[in-house]
Amino acid sequence: MFIKYFEIEVIVLRKFFILFAILGFLPQSTIVDYSLQIFYEERIPYAVTNETGQVSGLTASPTANAFQKSNIDFVWKKMPFNRQLQTIKYNKKKACGIGWFKKPEREEFAIFSEPIYQDMPSITLSKQGNTSVAKHENAESLLKDKSLKLLVKDGFSYGRYIDVLIEKHSPARVVAVGSSNLQMLQMILSGRADYFFVSEEEAEEIITSAGYSLQVFQRQRYTDMPPGNKRYIACSQRVTDEIVDRLNDVIE
């Protein structure tokens, strides 16, 4: 009887050793991590990864603070915005995206937190000396001008005011798919497009981080531009209301 029990224990232990050995040799990506994922796109000054792997910025820092104060475990996951949108829309993961604008169509599938940041009013970036852009004092007049080409990022929202004006006036558009800020600036300089909208605090960072002098581009404000857009944490339906409520309790 003793020998039989001993043999059973040996078999059980052997299975455990085999399991641990398999797990030890599995690539990290194949091991399931049940932490909530926070999606972000590398975007100065909103979310920037430093040399030690820490993520910070105008939207990343308040997000991290809220999760830490709420004692909610999370992991950062770098992901292009359109993939974030699809992943959260189709509820593929327990995850949140940061710095999203709140739009009615997004509220149909995402759970939004309280705002974590408010932009300065939007401005345009265009090539220095482009008088066809510079002559417009308000954004509506600019977007009515059919001779100019607006550069937009695929899938991006520019806030309710600009989005509505774009839909209303249907300016000529050049759509940047998966383009970096550097590539968008190059498209402006090459004449493929005339201007694009950007928050004022982001404009200088975009230019200097791409290696250009500020004098190469003109940054223009508009008289009809409302206060800057509010940015939110947007979560998939796999994230419970209780978690979002805990975040809202500590968001400043």
Residue, then its C-alpha position, 0 to 999 in steps of 0.5 A: m500500500f505504501i509503495k502504491y501511494f509513493e508511486i502516485e506521489v512520484i507521478v504527480l510530482r513528475k507532472f508538476f516538474i514537466l509543467f514548470a519546465i514547459l512554462g519556463f521555456l515558453p516565450q513571455s508572450t505566450i504566458v497569459d497575463y490577466s492584468l488590465q492593459i493600458f493602450y497608448e500611442e507614442r505621442i509627444p507630449y501626451a505619452v512618451t517612453n523613456e530609456t527605462g521603459q517608463v511611460s509618462g506625459l500629459t495623458a499617460s502620467p494622470t492615467a498611471n497616477a489614477f490606477q496606482k491610487s486605485n490599487i488597480d494592476f495594469v501593464w502598458k501596451k504600445m499600440p497604434f490608435n486604430r488598433q486600439l479602437q478596434t480592440i476596444k470596440y470589439n471587446k477583445k481584451k480587458a483594456c483601456g486606451i488613454g487620451w481619447f476624445k469622447k464621441p457619441e459613436r464611441e460611447e456605444f462601445a466604450i466606457f469613459s472615465e472622467p476627463i484626465y486632461q484638457d487640451m489648449p485650443s487647436i491650431t493649424l500647422s502649415k508651411q511657412g509662407n503659405t499665405s493661402v492658409a494664413k489669410h484665414e482668421n477663423a477655422e470655418s473660413l479655412l475649411k470652406d476654402k476648396s483650394l486647400k488640402l487638409l491633412v488628417k490622420d485615418g480614424f482620428s477625431y479632432g474634437r466635436y467642433i472641427d469634426v462637425l466643420i469638416e463634415k459640413h464643408s467637406p474640404a479636400r482631404v489627404v488621409a495619412v494612414g499609419s503616418s508618423n508626425l515626421q511623415m506628416l510634416q514632410m507631406i506639408l513641406s512637399g506640398r502634398a497637403d497644406y495644413f493639419f490641425v493639432s493642439e497648441e501644446e503639441a505643435e512645438e514638440i512635433i516640429t522639434s522632435a522631428g528635427y526641424s526648426l520652428q521657423v520652417f512652419q507657421r502655427q496659426r490660431y483661429t478666432d472661432m476656436p473653442p476651448g481645447n478638447k477634453r481627453y479621457i480613459a476609454c475602456s472595453q466592456r470587459v472592464t467593470d463599472e466598479i473599476v472605472d468608478r474607482l478611477n473616477d474617484v481619484i482622477e483630479 
